[in-house]
Each structure stands twice: as structure tokens, then as C-alpha cells.
Amino acid sequence: MSATTVSFDVPTPRGPRPVTVSYTRAGSGDPLLLLHGIGHHRQAWDPVVDILAAERDVITVDLPGFGVSPGLPDGLAYDLRTTTAVFGALCEALELDRPHVAGNSLGGLLALELGREKLARSVTALSPAGFWTQAERRYAFGVLITMRRMAERMPLPLVERLSRTAAGRAALTSTIYARPSRRSPEAVVAETLALARATGFADTLRSGATVQFTDDIPGVPVTLAWGTRDWLLVPRQGVRAKRIIPEARLVRLPGCGHCPMNDDPALVARVILDGSR
């Protein structure tokens, strides 16, 4: 599915600033916005898009500075407030009236923030960031930085060679997938390159050092879902999230890793559809 770009102005204290975002759109029904995690790209959602598109108008987005979306213009920070404003302006540009929003990792945190700002009709957050202890955050950031450095330094022919075998795909992606052999070689190569080339990675990670989600989200249906084999943002963070958002539905995803869309597409699609009804 080929991507489309949209440009729009984001309001700031110094006046509107132009932002361009790449996205795809498929299906019909209530709008559903899908947000990926740090270092990833919109193709992370490919395993579930066709299932979701049977019932929803599905919009998958490359976050600014990730995938093929350009970085934010000078003067705009990659922090939670700015990114929330970007997606509020994106929804206005695409004429999405409070869409359902689902996100994974960083995207899950953004989805929750959009819900808190009443910009989302419902929120489904898959292993969202922001419910960590400081030790857990340092561990996760250390893993992400290591993954980024490996992706940057690994020659493309080596990535392509590794991706052709199940063992090689596990070496490249087992940090985020519990079942990396299910990912196609082409997808593994593409997401390794996406991680290496993400211009927004360092600034986004730096902004996340002080992020802690502490607010309830009254009036918006929230689903929190955690893979039982998530080794990056461990499942006990889901229990903390449930305490902070007590009306949320907390769902276990058996056998799934940090990016569960690949590990069990049918289960993840069902959780998202149930959460957006």
C-alpha cells in the first residue's frame, strides 16, 4: 500500500509551524488511527491492517522523524505536548472527528495522551511507555540505544543475509517480537533500515527521560494490553497502568512480545476492535 503525505500547521506559542506526515488509509467505518513505537514505522501494523479495515477506516501513520515522515521543523521539540498537538492537527487536516486511536509502545503513550486531551473516541494501548520505574526506563532505553547502534553499523548485505533465515530474523528482532520467524525477510530488512535512519530517534528518546503517565482518563474507554513475553516494557507495568487508569480494561496477550501485532495478529485485531466498539 503506497503512502500519502499531508502537510498542516501546528499551533505553537510563536505561531503556526508547518509539519508533514506520511500515512496510509484503508477500509471503511469509524476512523481508527494507528501509532507505532520509537524507531519503528507504520508497517509495524501491516499484520493487522486488513483485519481491522473490514470494520474500520484505518489510518496508519509514520510519526514525525520516523519511517518516511520528515522530522519536525527547527524549534519544535519531540516531546509529548508537541507530538500530541501534531496529531490533533493531523486529525483536523484529515477531517477525523475524534477517531479511535490504538498505539504500541511510544504510540501507546501518545494514544493515551490523545485520550486524556479528549481528542480520541477510545484508546487501545499495547505495551505503552510511561508506566515504568526509573530502573525499568533506564533498562529499556539502554536496550533501544543498543538496537539503534547495531542497526546503524550493520552493513545492508549482512542485514539482508540474516533476514533470510529464522535464526537471523531472531537475532535482528527478538527484542521486540516473541515470534520473529513470522516476520517476512523483507519486513525485517525494512524495519532495521527504519531504525537506523530515524532522524527523530535521539530527540524522542531524550524527551522520554522525564515522561511518567500519572493521570486518569475519565470519559474515554481505555484498553491496556500487554504481551506476556514483553521483555522491553515488562508486563508488571500493565498492573501499574491499571491502578492509574482504574476504569481501563487490562488484557493479557499470551505468547506475545513488545510488538504483538506480528506475534498474534488475530488476537491483537480483536482486542483493538473490541476496545473501539
Order of alpha helices (4+ residues) and beta strands (2+ residues): beta-beta-beta-alpha-beta-alpha-beta-alpha-beta-alpha-alpha-alpha-alpha-alpha-beta-alpha-beta-alpha-alpha
